[in-house]
Amino acid sequence: MMNRLDFKGLNCPQPVMETKKYLDEHKAMEGLHVLVDNKAASENVSRFLSSRGFTTEVTGQDREYTINATLSGECNECEVLDLQPLEKSTLILFSHNTMGTGNKELGGKLMLSFIKTLGEIKDSLWRLVFVNEGVMLTVQGAETLSALQDLEKKGVSLLVCGTCLDYFNLLEKKQVGQTTNMLDIMTSLQVAGKVINF
């Protein structure tokens, strides 16, 4: 029989943290059902469970999702980060969809130009993290989308805040990167060799 965990009503990253806590306390767990009340949480919990060797299936919609997880032993969907600092790894944190303050149109052009030239960073560009208004750079219709998709194809990791997407009603419009939570973001900041903020 699979255990059932109800984390509806919890904000990011609590569903992931509570799932992690439960797995840490129940080492012999072979399967479980996790209930959450938003799509971002369902994606985050599912990705976390995949990183722990579970095969997952998400059912439901609107305000009730169930992540059905069965232990498979294979970690396919998510890298597991330890807390050892990475060498030559640059993380860029985007908290705005424009660069600088003042004129928004100019700021948008500058951000587009910046993202298009990121491919020139050789060997050290590891991860781009998008929070707050920065998530708008990753959605359908964004001028930056094509350049970000090219970077992802070249192996750059992109993490997009699920709570932020949900707040701006953009969850369904995200076109690039993995939906993520604050636990993943904090871990990424800890292990990055260099962090650049925008």
Kinemage of the C-alpha trace (Angstrom):
@kinemage 1
@onewidth
@group {chain A} dominant
@subgroup {mainchain}
@vectorlist {calphas} color= white
{ca met a 1} P 0.000 0.000 0.000
{ca met a 2} L 1.291 3.443 -0.953
{ca asn a 3} L 1.346 6.212 1.614
{ca arg a 4} L -0.627 9.352 0.907
{ca leu a 5} L 0.791 12.790 1.751
{ca asp a 6} L -1.503 15.804 1.616
{ca phe a 7} L 0.387 19.074 1.118
{ca lys a 8} L -2.454 21.155 -0.279
{ca gly a 9} L -2.377 24.721 1.043
{ca leu a 10} L 1.416 24.828 1.389
{ca asn a 11} L 3.403 27.473 -0.496
{ca cys a 12} L 6.617 26.830 -2.432
{ca pro a 13} L 8.971 25.254 -1.530
{ca gln a 14} L 7.149 23.559 1.377
{ca pro a 15} L 5.623 20.652 -0.631
{ca val a 16} L 9.107 19.660 -1.857
{ca met a 17} L 10.683 20.133 1.575
{ca glu a 18} L 7.956 18.111 3.289
{ca thr a 19} L 8.305 15.354 0.686
{ca lys a 20} L 12.080 15.326 1.230
{ca lys a 21} L 11.605 15.194 5.002
{ca tyr a 22} L 9.206 12.275 4.675
{ca leu a 23} L 11.580 10.315 2.419
{ca asp a 24} L 14.496 11.008 4.765
{ca glu a 25} L 12.465 9.580 7.659
{ca his a 26} L 11.148 6.572 5.704
{ca lys a 27} L 14.172 5.098 3.929
{ca ala a 28} L 12.425 1.922 2.745
{ca met a 29} L 9.664 3.813 0.924
{ca glu a 30} L 8.813 2.187 -2.428
{ca gly a 31} L 5.930 4.392 -3.452
{ca leu a 32} L 3.667 7.225 -2.389
{ca his a 33} L 0.924 9.611 -3.468
{ca val a 34} L 1.513 13.332 -2.896
{ca leu a 35} L -1.418 15.766 -3.067
{ca val a 36} L -0.815 19.446 -3.897
{ca asp a 37} L -3.094 22.281 -4.985
{ca asn a 38} L -1.252 23.915 -7.891
{ca lys a 39} L 0.541 22.857 -11.058
{ca ala a 40} L 3.870 24.452 -10.101
{ca ala a 41} L 3.993 22.370 -6.913
{ca ser a 42} L 3.071 19.227 -8.850
{ca glu a 43} L 5.970 19.813 -11.266
{ca asn a 44} L 8.432 20.599 -8.480
{ca val a 45} L 7.507 17.578 -6.347
{ca ser a 46} L 7.505 15.314 -9.396
{ca arg a 47} L 10.967 16.516 -10.442
{ca phe a 48} L 12.295 16.105 -6.907
{ca leu a 49} L 10.949 12.549 -6.671
{ca ser a 50} L 12.506 11.735 -10.065
{ca ser a 51} L 15.833 12.942 -8.686
{ca arg a 52} L 15.408 10.431 -5.846
{ca gly a 53} L 14.862 7.515 -8.245
{ca phe a 54} L 11.058 7.470 -8.459
{ca thr a 55} L 8.968 7.121 -11.583
{ca thr a 56} L 6.183 9.683 -11.361
{ca glu a 57} L 2.816 10.322 -12.931
{ca val a 58} L 0.778 13.461 -12.252
{ca thr a 59} L -3.015 13.401 -12.400
{ca gly a 60} L -5.592 16.094 -11.703
{ca gln a 61} L -6.098 19.727 -12.594
{ca asp a 62} L -7.127 23.160 -11.266
{ca arg a 63} L -6.644 23.066 -7.463
{ca glu a 64} L -5.946 19.360 -6.877
{ca tyr a 65} L -3.067 17.357 -8.293
{ca thr a 66} L -1.802 13.935 -7.263
{ca ile a 67} L 1.768 12.837 -7.879
{ca asn a 68} L 1.858 9.032 -7.993
{ca ala a 69} L 5.437 7.892 -7.388
{ca thr a 70} L 6.967 4.421 -7.561
{ca leu a 71} L 10.607 3.706 -6.765
{ca ser a 72} L 12.484 2.707 -9.928
{ca gly a 73} L 16.089 3.403 -8.919
{ca glu a 74} L 16.795 5.570 -11.982
{ca cys a 75} L 17.336 9.348 -11.755
{ca asn a 76} L 16.376 10.569 -15.210
{ca glu a 77} L 14.774 13.984 -14.988
{ca cys a 78} L 16.804 16.018 -12.540
{ca glu a 79} L 20.409 16.408 -11.524
{ca val a 80} L 20.997 15.981 -7.818
{ca leu a 81} L 23.169 18.781 -6.466
{ca asp a 82} L 25.460 18.246 -3.550
{ca leu a 83} L 26.708 21.214 -1.566
{ca gln a 84} L 30.278 21.132 -2.867
{ca pro a 85} L 31.056 24.361 -4.770
{ca leu a 86} L 31.322 23.881 -8.511
{ca glu a 87} L 34.487 25.060 -10.237
{ca lys a 88} L 34.209 27.523 -13.124
{ca ser a 89} L 30.417 27.684 -12.941
{ca thr a 90} L 28.579 30.939 -13.484
{ca leu a 91} L 24.974 31.325 -12.411
{ca ile a 92} L 22.975 34.350 -13.587
{ca leu a 93} L 19.907 35.318 -11.563
{ca phe a 94} L 17.269 37.248 -13.531
{ca ser a 95} L 14.766 39.015 -11.270
{ca his a 96} L 13.668 41.565 -13.928
{ca asn a 97} L 12.676 41.303 -17.570
{ca thr a 98} L 14.551 44.515 -18.407
{ca met a 99} L 18.122 45.654 -17.772
{ca gly a 100} L 18.741 48.726 -15.645
{ca thr a 101} L 16.275 51.331 -14.435
{ca gly a 102} L 14.585 54.120 -16.340
{ca asn a 103} L 13.177 53.589 -19.812
{ca lys a 104} L 11.446 50.165 -20.044
{ca glu a 105} L 11.720 49.946 -23.838
{ca leu a 106} L 15.470 50.577 -23.704
{ca gly a 107} L 15.793 48.152 -20.786
{ca gly a 108} L 14.038 45.465 -22.817
{ca lys a 109} L 16.386 45.962 -25.761
{ca leu a 110} L 19.424 45.823 -23.492
{ca met a 111} L 18.206 42.582 -21.862
{ca leu a 112} L 17.591 40.987 -25.263
{ca ser a 113} L 21.081 41.970 -26.407
{ca phe a 114} L 22.601 40.640 -23.166
{ca ile a 115} L 20.873 37.267 -23.442
{ca lys a 116} L 21.843 36.928 -27.107
{ca thr a 117} L 25.513 37.397 -26.202
{ca leu a 118} L 25.533 34.921 -23.286
{ca gly a 119} L 26.729 32.217 -25.644
{ca glu a 120} L 30.060 34.056 -25.758
{ca ile a 121} L 30.785 33.059 -22.146
{ca lys a 122} L 33.016 30.072 -22.769
{ca asp a 123} L 33.149 27.025 -20.491
{ca ser a 124} L 31.806 28.697 -17.351
{ca leu a 125} L 28.106 29.450 -17.979
{ca trp a 126} L 26.243 26.821 -15.982
{ca arg a 127} L 22.776 27.962 -14.999
{ca leu a 128} L 20.237 30.760 -15.541
{ca val a 129} L 17.623 31.253 -12.812
{ca phe a 130} L 14.469 33.307 -13.416
{ca val a 131} L 12.438 34.774 -10.538
{ca asn a 132} L 9.827 37.525 -10.128
{ca glu a 133} L 9.453 39.503 -13.407
{ca gly a 134} L 12.416 37.589 -14.816
{ca val a 135} L 10.097 34.651 -15.588
{ca met a 136} L 8.522 36.797 -18.307
{ca leu a 137} L 11.680 36.239 -20.367
{ca thr a 138} L 10.852 32.516 -20.665
{ca val a 139} L 7.261 32.599 -21.873
{ca gln a 140} L 5.473 32.459 -25.190
{ca gly a 141} L 5.810 35.757 -27.077
{ca ala a 142} L 8.967 36.925 -25.269
{ca glu a 143} L 11.612 38.296 -27.638
{ca thr a 144} L 14.261 36.512 -25.576
{ca leu a 145} L 12.692 33.063 -26.015
{ca ser a 146} L 14.618 31.935 -29.078
{ca ala a 147} L 18.007 32.899 -27.588
{ca leu a 148} L 17.173 31.110 -24.315
{ca gln a 149} L 16.085 27.975 -26.185
{ca asp a 150} L 19.411 28.009 -28.055
{ca leu a 151} L 21.329 28.248 -24.772
{ca glu a 152} L 19.342 25.345 -23.327
{ca lys a 153} L 20.154 23.231 -26.408
{ca lys a 154} L 23.838 23.995 -25.820
{ca gly a 155} L 23.606 22.544 -22.316
{ca val a 156} L 22.967 25.611 -20.158
{ca ser a 157} L 20.545 24.772 -17.337
{ca leu a 158} L 17.513 27.077 -16.961
{ca leu a 159} L 15.394 27.133 -13.800
{ca val a 160} L 12.125 29.102 -13.759
{ca cys a 161} L 10.360 29.918 -10.475
{ca gly a 162} L 7.005 28.110 -10.383
{ca thr a 163} L 5.524 30.394 -7.726
{ca cys a 164} L 6.381 33.421 -9.873
{ca leu a 165} L 4.874 31.888 -13.010
{ca asp a 166} L 1.732 31.078 -11.051
{ca tyr a 167} L 1.539 34.618 -9.606
{ca phe a 168} L 1.659 36.180 -13.096
{ca asn a 169} L -0.689 33.503 -14.555
{ca leu a 170} L 2.090 32.379 -16.920
{ca leu a 171} L 2.533 28.736 -15.915
{ca glu a 172} L 0.932 27.435 -19.119
{ca lys a 173} L 2.907 29.877 -21.285
{ca lys a 174} L 6.417 28.876 -20.174
{ca gln a 175} L 8.349 27.665 -23.206
{ca val a 176} L 11.851 27.019 -21.907
{ca gly a 177} L 13.581 25.771 -18.751
{ca gln a 178} L 12.439 23.663 -15.813
{ca thr a 179} L 9.794 24.882 -13.412
{ca thr a 180} L 11.509 25.052 -10.042
{ca asn a 181} L 11.171 26.034 -6.390
{ca met a 182} L 13.111 28.071 -3.841
{ca leu a 183} L 14.906 25.013 -2.457
{ca asp a 184} L 16.475 24.313 -5.871
{ca ile a 185} L 17.310 28.000 -6.302
{ca met a 186} L 19.000 28.260 -2.904
{ca thr a 187} L 21.004 25.081 -3.528
{ca ser a 188} L 22.094 26.417 -6.932
{ca leu a 189} L 23.247 29.696 -5.393
{ca gln a 190} L 25.250 27.790 -2.785
{ca val a 191} L 27.198 25.664 -5.250
{ca ala a 192} L 27.744 28.218 -8.037
{ca gly a 193} L 31.295 29.430 -8.512
{ca lys a 194} L 30.087 32.925 -9.416
{ca val a 195} L 26.635 34.568 -9.183
{ca ile a 196} L 25.579 37.528 -11.353
{ca asn a 197} L 22.327 39.326 -10.451
{ca phe a 198} L 19.990 41.163 -12.833
